[in-house]
Amino acid sequence: MAASERTPLLVNAVESQSKDAIVPTSPTGTAEFSFKSVDRRKKFILVSMGFVNFCASCCFSLLAPFFPIEAGHKGASQSVVGLIFGVFELVIFISSPIFGNYISKIGCKFMFISGIMVCGSCAILFGLLDKCPDGTMFIVMCFLCRSIEALGCSAFVTALFAILAHEFPDSVITVMGSLETFSGLGMMVGPPIGGALYELGGYGLPFFVMGSVVIFCGVLVTLVMPTIEDSKRRFKGTIFGLLKSPMILVTFLNISAGSIALGFMDPTLANHLLRFDLKTWVVGMMFLIAPAVYGLTAPFWGYLGDKKGKVRLMIGGGNLFAVTAWLLLGPAPFLPFIPDALYVNIISLLLIGLCIGCSLIPTFKALLIGANSLGLPNDIDTYGKVSGFFNSSFSFGAFFGPTIGGVMVQKFGFPWASCGIAAMLCIGGGLMLIYLCVVPVLPSLPGETPFDANINIEKSKDITKISSTSETTETTLLNSNENKTDLNV
């Protein structure tokens, strides 16, 4: 069977179904996703994950409007602030493959819940760091607290993506796009909430409030979320074996480029907007624009990816269109006709949210297609490895985004630094489109996993029994009719 972006992740061997078992399908051959159509158990999973995504995203993003300024008062330079933002993603980059490899042994639900609890606890501790002495002690404690919080984030995000792929194999992009709406809303309201609470109660109040909310989420999920059936069959190998697939390599470059672009704004955008004499809460509203567009359009990109199947075209085209947005944000020094005005920055942030959503939402499905082409079975262990790789790839770019962002702005200025981000997006999107032209049809997908095959074998046996029974009944009826005819004659 030739693989493509339209191919469902679980390939069923039984083509025929009884009329009572007919499921609505999309033109791609995958099941149409509808929240009303899924069972009660999966609804609880979706609602739990959506609520956690929203609260955790708020907690992670609330410090952007005020922390760079506050850290500057404590003796941290802009480059150091960039490293404090970046170390969060560095730890995720290192730890996600480890969590992905051992997700079957640890357990999806336990990893998910424990990660949430660690994130909430560390957020509260981060709110106490303004009590630290200025200088080295403050910087060291920031690095330590953010690193432990990153371990919790790595655990729960890796488990989250693996659970999604396991529970919704034929609608991965649609479901991820829907949940990214909650993440986008969290990223959207986090900075304004952080700025408002900061002005209301000082440095610690934003972290105390949102950290407590995240811990409450962990307790609620423990009570509400159903048990996840973990696979007992483990794939022998490491996550680095995924790099043998060209699809995964090119997707990795595009994920990294997109996450570099998003992470670049965390330590740099607030200072870039100071020349417009904006209040802290207005700066927070500016941080809201890109996540808002990203979150609101994510379900559309997910539906488009599952329905049309143009995964590689969406990834490459989204990053190429994002180049224009970053040239506007600077604005680019070699484009003097672009005015350096607030409304231009607003337009560019709108475009960034739109284009980055188009390029990032289908990437998880692209990684799963690449893993299938290598012969990996469709089970929770494979989903864990792909989830860990996806999380690590995103964090790889998100680490370098704030890190090199602070250094580039300090050395070259914001306009030239934004041009550098545009160049990275252009390279990633161009390589994906070149790969699409060179390899228009992806390699063959493997057969089913033993677990899925056994299910289908049992289904085929049942169907065969039903068919045999119906054939026997028909034969009996025909014979009786013939006997009646003979008697009448």
LOKE-758170 format. One record per residue (C-alpha): residue in one letter; x negated, y negated, z negated. Coordinates in steps of 0.02 Angstrom, whole numbers, plus 32768, in hexadecimal, padded with zeros to 4 digits. Each point is the difference from the previous one (the first is absolute). Layout:
BEGIN
AXYZ ...
END
This chain:
BEGIN
M800080008000 A7FB97F57802F A7FF87F877F6F S80357F4D800B E80347F737F8F R80B280408017 T7FDD80AF7FBE P804F80277F57 L7F8780397F79 L805A80A47FDF V80138064809F N808D807C7FEF A7FF480A58059 V80BB80198006 E804D7F948088 S80B2803B7FF2 Q80707FD47F6E S80B480277FD7 K807F7F78801E D80157FE67F45 A7F457FDE7FEC I7FF17F7A8086 V7F9E7F687FC1 P80007F588059 T7F5D7FEA805C S7FA87F6F804F P7FC57FFC80B4 T7F5680347FC1 G803F80A27FBB T7FEE7FD07F49 A808F7FF57F85 E80517F577FF4 F7FE17FBA7F51 S80907FB97F9E F80047FDD7F45 K80B5803A7FF8 S7FD980A68054 V7F7480387F8A D802980657F65 R800A7FBC7F4F R7F51803C7FD3 K7FAC7FA3808F K80657F647FDA F7FB880007F50 I7F5180118048 L80197F6D8077 V804E7F8F7F7D S7F7880297F81 M7F747FDE8079 G804F7F618040 F80137FBA7F51 V7F4E802E7FD0 N7FB97FB880A2 F80567F5A7FE1 C7FC87FEC7F4B A7F4D803C801F S7FEB7F8D8096 C803C7F6D7F96 C7F81802D7F7B F7F6F800F807C S80247F5D805C L80347F887F77 L7F4E7FC77FD7 A7FD67FBC80AE P803E7F4B7FE8 F7FAA7FDC7F5A F7F77807F7FDB P7F7C7FB78078 I80157F567FAC E800380487F50 A7F68806D8023 G7FA37F678040 H801E7FAC7F5A K7FB480997FAA G7F607FF18065 A802380788092 S7FCF7FC680AF Q806F801B8098 S7F9380918038 V801380547F56 V80BC7FE58005 G8002805680A8 L7FA380937FB4 I807C800A7F70 F808D800D807D G7F9B8079806B V7FC9807A7F78 F80B680347FEC E8002804180B1 L7F4F80487FF4 V803580727F72 I809B80358062 F7F9380218099 I7F9080757F9B S808580567F96 S808E801A807D P7FAA8090805E I7FE280557F58 F80B57FF07FCB G8036803880AF N7F95809D7FF8 Y804380377F56 I80B57FC7800D S804180B48007 K7FA2802E7F62 I802C7F617F9F G80B47FF78038 C80557F768064 K80797FC37F7D F7F807FFF7F72 M7F837FA2806B F80857F848035 I803F7FD97F50 S7F577FFC7FA8 G7FBD7F898084 I80917F887FE1 M7FE480017F44 V7F467FDA8014 C80267F6E8074 G807B7FB07F87 S7F8D80137F6A C7F6B7FB4805A A806A7F6E803D I80297FD47F4C L7F48800C7FCF F7FD17F8F8092 G806F7F7A7FB4 L7F8F7FFA7F67 L7F607FDA8060 D80127F447FED K7FCB801E7F4A C7F578042803A P7F677F8D7FF8 D7FD77FA2809F G7F818043807A T7FBE80B18007 M8072804D7F7C F809E7FC28059 I7FC2803F80A9 V7FCF80AC7FBD M80A880197FAA C805C7FCC809F F7FA080838064 L801F80877F7C C80BB7FDF7FEE R801E7FF580BB S7F9F80A2801E I806980657F86 E80A07FB48045 A7FC6803280AE L7FF180B77FC9 G80B77FFD7FCC C80337FAD80A3 S7F9E807F8065 A805680917FA8 F80B27FC58011 V7FF17FC180B4 T7FAB80A0803D A808980677FAD L80877F8E8046 F7FCC801480B6 A7FEA80BB7FED I80AE80127FB5 L804B7F9A808D A7FAF806C8086 H8034809F7FA5 E80B57FCE7FE4 F80207FA580A6 P7F8E80518082 D80687FCF8097 S801D7F4A7FCC V7F587FCF7FB6 I7FF07F568053 T80B57FD07FDF V7FF8802D7F48 M7F567FAD7FE9 G803F7F668058 S80967FF87F8C L7F9580117F64 E7F857F808043 T80927F867FF8 F7FFB80127F42 S7F427FEC8002 G80117F67806E L80847FB67F8E G7F8E80207F6C M7F6E7FAD8057 M80767F748032 V80457FD57F55 G7F64802D7F9D P7F9B7F608022 P80947F8A7FE1 I802B805E7F60 G7F497FFC7FCD G7FF27F458023 A80A37FD97FA4 L7FD480697F67 Y7F507FB77FFF E80457F4F7FF8 L808080367F7E G7F9280617F86 G7F4C7FFB8039 Y7F8980858040 G803E80977F9E L80BE7FF58017 P8007803F80B6 F7F9D809C7FD4 F805F80247F60 V80A97FF68055 M7FD98063809E G7F9280807FA7 S808F80287F8A V807880108094 V7F8A807C8057 I7FF480697F62 F80BE80007FF5 C8001803F80B5 G7F9080917FD0 V807380327F71 L809A7FF28070 V7FB38068808C T7FD180877F81 L80B780117FD3 V80507FEA80AC M7F8A80438085 P801D80B9802B T7F7680828001 I7F9A800A80A1 E7FE480AF8044 D7F42800B800D S7FB780778080 K7F9B80937FBD R7F9E801680A1 R7F647F948004 F7FA07FD0809B K7F49802E7FEC G7F9D7F678030 T7FE27F4B7FD3 I80527F608034 F7F687FD3806A G80308089807B L80887F8A803E L7F797F968050 K7FED80838089 S809D7FBC8054 P7FE87F6A8076 M80B27FCB7FD7 I7FD47FF47F48 L7F5D7FA38020 V80527F79806B T80927FF27F88 F7F857FEB7F70 L7FB07F6B8059 N80AA7FAE801A I8039801D7F4D S7F5E7FB57FC0 A800D7F698073 G80B27FDD7FCA S7FDA80137F47 I7F667F908011 A80707F7B804A L807D800B7F71 G7F7D80097F77 F7FA17F6C8046 M808B7F897FCB D800380307F47 P7F687F9D7FC5 T7FFA7F7F808D L80AE7FC58031 A80257FA27F5E N7F637F958011 H80207FEB80BB L80AA7FB27FD8 L7FBD7F877F7D R7FE17F798083 F80BD7FF28017 D80157FCD7F47 L807C808B7FDA K803C80307F52 T7FD980AB7FBB W80AF8044801C V7FFE7FC180B4 V7F5B805B801D G8056809A7FBB M808C7FE7807E M7F7F7FFA808C F7FC080A97FC7 L80B5803B800F I800F7FE580BC A7F99808E804A P803B80867F84 A80B57FC8801A V7FF7801680BC Y7FA080A37FEB G808180467F87 L80997FC88060 T7FC2804480A7 A7FB580A37FBB P80A280668013 F800E7FC680B5 W7F4D80348027 G801D80A67FA9 Y809F80228062 L7FAC7FCD80A2 G7F6C80737FDD D806E80977FDD K807F7FDD808B K7F8E7FCB808F G7F6280587FC7 K7F897F7A803F V7F8E800F7F6A R7F5A7FD88053 L80497F738067 M804A7FB17F63 I7F5C800C7FA0 G7F947FB8808B G807B7F7D803B G80277FC37F50 N7F4A7FDF7FD7 L7FE07FAA80A7 F80937F8A7FE8 A7FC37FDB7F4F V7F627FB3804B T80657F688035 A80447FE97F50 W7F537FFC7FB2 L7FBF7F858080 L80917F8E7FD0 L7FE280137F45 G7F4E7FBB8006 P801F7FA98071 A7F7780418075 P7F797F7A8017 F7FF1802980BA L80BA7FDA8019 P80067F457FD7 F80B17FEB8042 I804780627F6B P80327F817F78 D7FC3801C7F4F A80AC7FEE7FB4 L8067805B7F7D Y8085803A807C V7F798054806B N7FC980637F67 I80B580337FE0 I8015803C80B5 S7F5E80637FF8 L803380557F5D L80A68030804F L7FA6804E8094 I7F85805A7F8E G808D80557FA0 L8057803180A3 C7F698045805C I7FA980577F6F G80A480597FD8 C800B803F80B3 S7F4E80447FF8 L7FFB80497F50 I80AA80547FEB P7FE2808A8085 T7F4E80287FC7 F803180867F82 K805E805F8087 A7F687FED8072 L7F91804F7F7B L807A80907FEA I8000801F80BC G7F4280027FFE A7FFF807B7F6E N807B8073805B S7F927FFD809B L7F7280457F95 G806B80947FCD L802B7FCB7F4F P80A4804C7FC1 N80957F967FD3 D800280107F43 I7FEB7F927F67 D7F45801F7FFC T7FE97FBC80B1 Y80727F6E7FD9 G7F977FDC7F66 K7F607FFE8065 V804B7F8F8085 S804B7F917F7A G7F587FF17FA9 F7FAA7FD980A5 F80837F7C802B N7FF37FAF7F55 S7F4380068008 S7FFC7FB680B0 F80717F707FCE S7F9B7FDF7F63 F7F5D80068062 G80397F698062 A80577FAF7F6C F7F5C80077F9F F7F9B7FAD808A G808A7F808021 P7FF37FA17F5B T7F4680257FEE I7FC37FC280A8 G808D7F808003 G7FBB7FA17F6C V7F4E800A8043 M80317FCC80B2 V80687F6C7FC6 Q7F767FC77F8B K7F7D8009808B F805D7FD880A2 G80A47FB07FC8 F80B28041800F P801A7FDA80BB W7F6B8068803B A802580897F81 S80B180128046 C7FB4801080AE G7F9980927FBF I809E80567FC3 A804F7FE580AC A7F6880538051 M8012809B7F91 L80B88012802B C7FD87FEE80B9 I7F7F808C7FF9 G807380777FA2 G80987FE1806E G7F998009809F L7FB580A87FD1 M80AC80497FDD L80447FC880A9 I7F6480448057 Y801B80A77FA7 L80B67FFE8039 C7FC97FE980B5 V7F7680837FF9 V806A80827FA2 P80B67FE08032 V803580AC7FBF L7FC380377F56 P7FBB80AF7FDC S807480917FDC L8053800C7F58 P7FEA809F7F99 G808F80737FD7 E80627FFA7F61 T7FBA80197F53 P801A80AE7FB8 F80827FB97F89 D80647FAD808A A7FEB80958072 N804580757F7B I80977F907FED N801D800080BB I7FE580BC800B E808680187F7C K80707F87805E S7FE1805D80A3 K802780A57FAB D80A37FBA7FBE I802B7FB980AB T7FD580A88050 K806F805B7F83 I808E7F878022 S7FE8801580BB S7FFB80BE7FF2 T809C80017F95 S805D7F8F8078 E7FC9806B8095 T803B809E7FA7 T80A77FAF7FD7 E80187FC980B4 T7FD680AE8040 T807C804E7F88 L80897F898035 L7FDE802280B9 N800680BC7FE5 S80A47FF37FA1 N804A7F958089 E7FCA807F8083 N804D808D7F9C K80A37F9E7FF2 T7FFD7FE380BD D7FE880BB8020 L8092802B7F8E N806F7F848059 V7FD3804980A6 
END
